[in-house]
Amino acid sequence: MSPMWVIACHEWRRLFSSPLAWACLGIVQLILGIVFWLLLAEFATLGYTNTQVGVAEFVGGGLFGFSSIVFLIVVPLLAMRSFAEERHSGSLELLLASPASLSQIVVGKFLGLLGFLWLMLGLTALMPLSLQIGTNLDLGLLASAILGVALMLAAFASAGIFVSVLCPQPVVAALAGFGLLLVLWLLQVAGAAPGPVAALAEYLSLLSHFDALRRGVFDLADVAYYLLFCAAFLGFAIQRLTWERQA
């Protein structure tokens, strides 16, 4: 097994041994379970079955849209442990001195964190998919929405890893990571304002690319945006560690 996968598995085990990760997992599922029940009750009460809005779009799309806000808060709390906690405990020097390359270390930690986040997404996706038992769902729309959340979680994780590399304290990393993600999220607001930079701000916004996938509009440009976003922030993290190792 390559060092990257060894580090990824180690990070996965660290998350499962952390009370914070279990608390985040339980709280996220509780909150999203309540939201799912409320959306389903509203759909049944208001009689959306008589309109063009299907249950997959109203309940599934609404649930995944709300989950992105929840993950915006949760991911920095989990990502702060990746490097900031190791630097705070003094174990980062040992990790950097290991035979693994810096790219293997960063990508390994990223994959370990992303695996845990995708587990949370999988549990969330079971809620709307369970409606398939009693109704015909638009599985294509749900698949697009799930893909959108999965890509957004990857973007959140890569940005959180980068901020964790920069910060000396886990709490500082969590707050800075949340601030960075919030700014990238709210760029869509700047994109709605008139001005020469509006189109650029809207394109750089995490939300604008996610909304299209959540509505079932699959575009390779949106997928490419998230992949480039992850590659950029992971590259920034690797470069920052390179400077730290050479210092």
C-alpha positions as CSV (number, residue, x, y, z in Angstrom):
1,M,0.0,0.0,0.0
2,S,1.4,3.4,-0.9
3,P,2.1,6.0,1.8
4,M,-0.8,8.1,0.6
5,W,-3.3,5.4,1.3
6,V,-1.7,4.6,4.6
7,I,-2.0,8.2,5.7
8,A,-5.6,8.3,4.4
9,C,-6.5,5.2,6.4
10,H,-4.8,6.6,9.5
11,E,-6.7,9.9,9.1
12,W,-10.0,7.9,8.8
13,R,-9.2,6.0,12.0
14,R,-8.3,9.2,13.8
15,L,-11.7,10.7,12.8
16,F,-13.6,7.7,14.1
17,S,-11.7,7.8,17.4
18,S,-12.5,11.5,17.9
19,P,-15.6,12.4,20.0
20,L,-15.9,15.6,17.9
21,A,-16.3,13.6,14.7
22,W,-19.0,11.4,16.2
23,A,-20.8,14.4,17.6
24,C,-20.7,16.1,14.2
25,L,-22.0,12.9,12.5
26,G,-24.9,12.5,15.0
27,I,-25.9,16.2,15.0
28,V,-25.8,16.5,11.2
29,Q,-28.0,13.4,10.8
30,L,-30.4,14.7,13.4
31,I,-30.7,18.1,11.9
32,L,-31.1,16.8,8.3
33,G,-33.5,14.2,9.5
34,I,-35.7,16.9,11.0
35,V,-35.4,19.0,7.8
36,F,-36.3,15.9,5.7
37,W,-39.4,15.2,7.7
38,L,-40.5,18.9,7.6
39,L,-40.0,19.0,3.8
40,L,-42.0,15.8,3.3
41,A,-44.8,17.0,5.6
42,E,-45.0,20.3,3.7
43,F,-45.0,18.5,0.3
44,A,-47.9,16.3,1.4
45,T,-49.8,19.2,3.1
46,L,-49.6,21.7,0.2
47,G,-50.4,19.1,-2.4
48,Y,-47.4,19.6,-4.7
49,T,-48.2,16.3,-6.4
50,N,-50.7,18.3,-8.5
51,T,-48.0,20.6,-9.9
52,Q,-44.9,20.2,-12.0
53,V,-42.8,20.2,-8.8
54,G,-42.0,16.5,-8.0
55,V,-41.1,15.0,-4.7
56,A,-37.4,14.5,-5.7
57,E,-37.1,18.2,-6.6
58,F,-38.9,19.6,-3.6
59,V,-37.8,17.1,-0.8
60,G,-34.5,15.9,-2.2
61,G,-33.4,19.2,-3.7
62,G,-34.5,21.1,-0.6
63,L,-32.7,18.6,1.7
64,F,-29.4,18.7,-0.2
65,G,-29.6,22.5,-0.5
66,F,-30.0,22.8,3.3
67,S,-27.2,20.2,3.9
68,S,-24.7,22.4,2.1
69,I,-25.2,25.1,4.7
70,V,-24.8,22.5,7.5
71,F,-21.6,21.2,5.9
72,L,-20.3,24.7,5.5
73,I,-20.2,24.8,9.4
74,V,-19.1,21.2,10.1
75,V,-16.3,20.7,7.6
76,P,-14.0,23.4,9.1
77,L,-14.4,21.7,12.5
78,L,-13.3,18.4,11.1
79,A,-10.6,19.8,8.8
80,M,-8.9,21.8,11.6
81,R,-7.5,18.5,13.0
82,S,-5.5,17.6,9.9
83,F,-2.4,19.7,10.3
84,A,-3.1,22.4,12.9
85,E,-3.7,19.9,15.7
86,E,-0.6,17.9,14.7
87,R,1.4,21.1,14.7
88,H,0.0,22.1,18.1
89,S,0.8,18.6,19.6
90,G,4.3,18.6,18.0
91,S,3.8,15.6,15.9
92,L,3.9,17.4,12.5
93,E,7.7,17.5,12.5
94,L,7.7,13.7,12.7
95,L,5.2,13.4,9.8
96,L,7.2,15.8,7.6
97,A,10.3,13.8,8.3
98,S,8.7,10.5,7.2
99,P,9.6,8.9,3.8
100,A,6.3,10.0,2.4
101,S,6.4,13.0,0.0
102,L,4.5,16.2,0.9
103,S,2.0,15.6,-1.9
104,Q,1.3,12.1,-0.5
105,I,0.8,13.5,3.0
106,V,-1.6,16.3,1.9
107,V,-3.6,14.1,-0.5
108,G,-3.7,11.3,2.0
109,K,-5.1,13.5,4.7
110,F,-7.6,15.0,2.2
111,L,-8.8,11.5,1.2
112,G,-9.2,10.4,4.8
113,L,-11.3,13.5,5.6
114,L,-13.3,13.3,2.4
115,G,-14.1,9.6,3.0
116,F,-15.7,10.6,6.4
117,L,-17.6,13.4,4.8
118,W,-18.9,11.2,2.0
119,L,-20.1,8.7,4.6
120,M,-22.2,11.5,6.1
121,L,-23.5,12.3,2.7
122,G,-24.3,8.7,2.0
123,L,-26.4,8.5,5.2
124,T,-28.2,11.7,4.2
125,A,-28.9,10.4,0.7
126,L,-30.7,7.4,2.1
127,M,-33.5,9.7,3.3
128,P,-34.8,10.9,0.0
129,L,-33.9,7.6,-1.7
130,S,-36.1,5.7,0.8
131,L,-39.1,7.4,-0.8
132,Q,-38.6,5.2,-3.9
133,I,-40.5,2.5,-2.0
134,G,-43.8,4.4,-2.2
135,T,-43.4,6.7,-5.2
136,N,-41.5,7.2,-8.5
137,L,-38.5,9.4,-7.9
138,D,-36.6,11.3,-10.5
139,L,-33.4,9.4,-9.8
140,G,-31.4,11.4,-12.3
141,L,-32.2,14.6,-10.4
142,L,-31.2,13.0,-7.1
143,A,-28.0,11.7,-8.6
144,S,-27.1,15.1,-9.9
145,A,-27.8,16.7,-6.5
146,I,-25.8,14.0,-4.7
147,L,-22.9,14.6,-7.1
148,G,-23.1,18.3,-6.4
149,V,-22.9,17.9,-2.6
150,A,-20.1,15.3,-3.0
151,L,-18.1,17.8,-5.1
152,M,-18.8,20.7,-2.8
153,L,-17.6,18.6,0.2
154,A,-14.4,17.9,-1.7
155,A,-14.0,21.7,-2.2
156,F,-14.7,22.4,1.5
157,A,-12.2,19.7,2.5
158,S,-9.4,21.0,0.3
159,A,-9.9,24.6,1.5
160,G,-10.0,23.4,5.1
161,I,-6.8,21.4,4.7
162,F,-5.1,24.5,3.3
163,V,-6.2,26.7,6.2
164,S,-5.2,24.0,8.7
165,V,-1.7,24.0,7.1
166,L,-1.4,27.7,7.7
167,C,-2.7,28.0,11.3
168,P,-0.8,27.1,14.4
169,Q,-3.9,26.4,16.5
170,P,-6.9,24.1,15.7
171,V,-9.5,26.6,16.9
172,V,-8.0,29.3,14.7
173,A,-8.0,26.9,11.8
174,A,-11.7,26.2,12.3
175,L,-12.6,29.9,12.4
176,A,-10.4,30.9,9.5
177,G,-11.7,27.9,7.4
178,F,-15.3,28.9,8.1
179,G,-14.5,32.5,7.1
180,L,-12.9,31.4,3.9
181,L,-15.7,29.1,2.9
182,L,-18.3,31.7,3.7
183,V,-16.6,34.3,1.5
184,L,-16.4,31.9,-1.4
185,W,-20.0,31.0,-0.7
186,L,-21.2,34.6,-0.7
187,L,-19.4,35.6,-3.9
188,Q,-22.7,34.8,-5.7
189,V,-24.2,37.9,-3.9
190,A,-21.4,40.0,-5.5
191,G,-22.1,38.3,-8.8
192,A,-25.7,39.6,-8.7
193,A,-24.6,43.2,-8.4
194,P,-23.9,45.3,-11.5
195,G,-20.3,45.8,-12.3
196,P,-17.4,44.4,-14.4
197,V,-16.4,41.9,-11.8
198,A,-19.9,40.5,-11.3
199,A,-19.4,37.6,-13.8
200,L,-16.1,36.6,-12.3
201,A,-17.5,36.7,-8.8
202,E,-20.4,34.5,-9.8
203,Y,-18.1,32.0,-11.5
204,L,-15.8,31.8,-8.5
205,S,-18.7,31.3,-6.1
206,L,-19.1,27.7,-4.7
207,L,-22.9,28.2,-4.6
208,S,-23.5,29.1,-8.2
209,H,-22.0,25.8,-9.5
210,F,-23.8,23.8,-6.8
211,D,-27.2,25.2,-7.5
212,A,-27.2,24.0,-11.1
213,L,-26.3,20.4,-10.1
214,R,-28.9,20.5,-7.2
215,R,-31.6,21.3,-9.8
216,G,-30.6,18.4,-11.9
217,V,-28.7,20.4,-14.5
218,F,-25.5,18.5,-15.1
219,D,-22.7,20.4,-16.8
220,L,-19.1,19.3,-17.1
221,A,-18.0,22.9,-16.5
222,D,-19.3,22.7,-13.0
223,V,-17.5,19.4,-12.3
224,A,-14.3,20.8,-13.8
225,Y,-14.7,23.9,-11.5
226,Y,-14.7,21.8,-8.3
227,L,-11.9,19.6,-9.5
228,L,-9.7,22.6,-10.3
229,F,-10.7,24.2,-7.0
230,C,-9.5,21.1,-5.1
231,A,-6.3,20.8,-7.0
232,A,-5.5,24.5,-6.4
233,F,-6.0,24.5,-2.7
234,L,-4.2,21.1,-2.2
235,G,-1.4,22.6,-4.3
236,F,-1.3,25.6,-2.1
237,A,-1.1,23.4,1.0
238,I,1.8,21.4,-0.5
239,Q,3.7,24.5,-1.4
240,R,3.2,25.9,2.1
241,L,4.6,22.7,3.6
242,T,7.5,22.8,1.2
243,W,8.5,26.2,2.5
244,E,8.1,25.0,6.0
245,R,10.3,21.9,5.4
246,Q,13.0,24.0,3.8
247,A,13.0,26.6,6.5
